[in-house]
């Protein structure tokens, strides 16, 4: 099979990690995930977002750029759970919008971001997982992660709006939008088969299908 670099994108609780794991297993692709456990800034960030937002975003920028380049240069296909592009257009934007990332720092971050992405190999496909905010809230409640206790519907709604605006203007590669509330690819193997089939169709250049 032709070497592919696939990016997974989507709101918190949309199912990115679960789908990335299963696609990797199903197709034999390398997988890469967000740096959380070994992230040196997350504890400080959650204790004081205004003080540490800029540091966290710079860390993520470097981490995701290294990850993107490493997997792009590998001979085998790979899929990444969350893209470098989301950091700028979704999360850094949200931090700035909510007053946790000052305009001066946000603009400095964006200048560096644009310099970094100029040198990145283009992905072959962006998979956008979409689900209604109430569904996301219920999934977040069920998985009960300590770092997600402060997430509320208004924040997820803000991210959802930013995601939809970003996806509409994203033109680096084809985009496949999947409604993850309609497909249970974790517990139903035939639903995963549907997703894999749509990915292969999209990579082959067929018309995009949203489901």
CORZI-V309163 format. One record per backbone hydrogen bond with DSSP energy under -0.5 kcal/mol. CO is the residue of the C=O (numbers start at 1). NH is the residue of the N-H. Records with the same first field share a line. If there is no record, write none. Layout:
CO = NH + NH
This chain:
4 = 78
5 = 124 + 125
6 = 80
7 = 127
8 = 82
9 = 129
11 = 14
15 = 19
16 = 20
17 = 21
18 = 22
19 = 23
20 = 24
21 = 25
22 = 26
23 = 27
24 = 28 + 29
30 = 79
32 = 81
34 = 36
36 = 39
38 = 40
41 = 45
42 = 46
43 = 47
44 = 48
48 = 52
49 = 53
52 = 56
53 = 57
54 = 58
55 = 59
56 = 60
57 = 61
58 = 62
59 = 63
60 = 64
61 = 65
62 = 66
63 = 67
64 = 68
65 = 69
66 = 70
67 = 71
68 = 72
69 = 73
70 = 74
77 = 30
78 = 6
79 = 32
80 = 8 + 82
83 = 87
84 = 88
85 = 89
86 = 90 + 91
87 = 92
88 = 93
90 = 94
91 = 95
92 = 96
93 = 97
94 = 98
95 = 100 + 101
96 = 99
102 = 106
103 = 107
104 = 108
105 = 109
106 = 110
107 = 111
108 = 112
109 = 113
110 = 114
111 = 115
112 = 116
113 = 117
114 = 118
115 = 119
116 = 119
117 = 120
124 = 174
125 = 7 + 127
126 = 128 + 176
127 = 9 + 129
128 = 178
129 = 11
130 = 180 + 181
132 = 135 + 136
133 = 137
134 = 138
135 = 139
136 = 140
137 = 141
138 = 142
139 = 143
140 = 144 + 145
145 = 148
146 = 149
148 = 151
152 = 156
153 = 157
154 = 158
155 = 159
156 = 160
157 = 161
158 = 162
159 = 163
160 = 164
161 = 165
162 = 166
163 = 167
164 = 168
165 = 169
166 = 169 + 170
167 = 170
174 = 126
175 = 177
176 = 128
177 = 211
178 = 130 + 180
179 = 182 + 183
183 = 185
184 = 188
187 = 189
188 = 191 + 192
189 = 193
190 = 194
191 = 195
192 = 196
193 = 197
194 = 198
195 = 199
196 = 200
197 = 201
198 = 202
199 = 203
200 = 204
201 = 206
202 = 205
